[in-house]
Amino acid sequence: MATYEKEHMLYADGVFSDITERKRAAEDLRKHREQLEELVEERTAELG
């Protein structure tokens, strides 16, 4: 973000992105990975 002052006013210029969907997708992937790990542990225990 760039800032500058002109005529006693402070200005800011930049780009912001909404990453809500990206964060939600990452959380969904984390949950699915945990579920898969639990399934693998259960199946491994059944084999043993």
N, C-alpha and C positions, 0 to 999 in steps of 0.2 A: 504494500500500500504506500502510495506516495502522498506526502503532505506538503503544502506550501502556504505561504501567507501573502495576501494581497490586500492592500488598503485596510490594514488592521483586522482582516478577517482570515481565519484559518480554514483551509480547504483540505479535504482528503479525497483521494481518487484511488479506486481499487476495484477488484473483482471478487465477489463472494459466491460460493457455490453451496447449494443445499445438498448435504450428503446423507440426509435421513434415510433414503432408500438403500444406499450403500451400507450404512450401519445396520439396518434391519436385515439385509441379505447376509451380512457377515455373522450376525447373531443367529440367524436361521441355520447357517452352515455349521456353526459351532454346536448347536443343539443336536442336529442330525449326526454329527460326528460322535458326540457323546452317546447317543442312542445306539449307533452302530458298534461302538466299543463295548457297550453293555451286552448287546446281542452276541458278540464274539466271545466275551467272557462266559456267558451262559452256555453257549454251545460247546465251548472248550471244556467246561465243567461236566457237561453231559457225556462227553466222550471219555472222560477220565475215570 
